[in-house]
């Protein structure tokens, strides 16, 4: 099996995810370049006595930029690392190797069985004409080849299904872990965006505090206006801290999904993408039909039905006779002799080797309910698996229809919130200017600021919900992972 990368829309750009990641790295590098260039200009204009201090500052910025680029990770890289190091996936891969061993055991019922025995000892005694005690040894061999056994075909098929079952369980584990990684990645992007929004709003409120302090010093405002401005700035701190804690929790979940080290010296990675809204247009009937034949959990349910059916056939094989070809032999050295008990015939003192071949048959004539009870239990397991499969297949269309409806609702909400954010941002800018001129009150500024913050946060949450819905759609349609022979439509 080989993993396939996840299909994702490029949005307005037709470049591949690798190209977009490279473009982001160039943008980060360009920003760092601009900062370094500005510091170089300052370095040239500074006096000599400040030259060393500026060089130290430049070195620190270079180190910080290098560390930031090292810890950044894209969604494709996070998914690839999850496939490589996730402990649940690694455990499922080990189970595939164990299933290969169990398949050999199940296939061995139709293979020949060869056994050998080697008795050895010492013979001798006090009777006349007996030599002194001496060692002896002989070899016995047994060969059995099944000729007819009703359980052989079912056992071979059961061994093949056992391996397919372990592989499909690996696929299900991969889907679950990739989906968890993707959700944690989007959660980190959301909380990071909310944190940046809060920091920007706090900077705006700090400017308002500075403006009110200057107006108070100039006698154009009272102490209450300045106190209200400081209180408004401090009210934002708990919200920023809460978002920061959620961001750290998302990073921890992401690191666990990728199998990273979580020790004290762990290097926590950070998402290197932006939370964007991308319109979707899926063909619901076609995707529903494809999902029923593509989803790993449905394939696993079908394999469980096959497993129960083969187990039932293996048990039912006890109703039929078993026919085996047998071959046994004994090899005895010619020096081995036995006592004659005083017989005058010397031929009785020699033991010779022998070889016996034949056919053996075994047939259980009276069952006493032992086999019948096991067959009934296996049949009940198969029927329960069939019921579970029908329920899963019926839930596919309902789940996809629910996600499809969510797409339309989220898109409408995005359109309305986009217009509301532009209006709220324009309103808060106007109120801030009029507040600086003394034409607006702190209450009006607080109302406008809160309205903009809530609207912008809702817009970011809508983008997050849309990305989560796309992840749910990919999981529900089976786009995360398939067998290597059926991945042409999902690889890029």
Secondary structure, DSSP 4 states (H G I P E B T S, - for coil): ----PPP---TT--S-HHHHHHHHHHHHHHHHHHHHHHHHHHHHHS-GGGHHHHHHHHHHHHHHHHHHHHHEE-HHHHHHHHHHH-HHHHHHHHHHHHHHHHHHHHHGGGS-EEEEE--EEEE--SSTT--S-EEEEEEEEEEEEEEE-THHHHHHHHHHHHHHHHHHHHHHHHHHHHHHHHHHHHHHHHHHHHHHHHHHHHHHHHHHHHHHHHHHHTTSS-HHHHHHHHHHHHHHHHHHHHHHHHHHHHHHHHHHHHT---STT----EE-S----------HHHHHHHHHHH-HHHHHHHHHHHHHHHHHHHHHGGGS-EEEEEEEEEEE-TT-B---TT-S-GGGGB---EEEEEEEEE-----TTHHHHHHHHHHHHHHHHHHHHHHHHHHHHHHHHHHHHHHHHHHHHHHHHHHHHHHHHHHHHHHHHHHHTTSS-HHHHHHHHHHHHHHHHHHHHHHHHHHHHHHHHHHHHT-S---GGG-TTT--
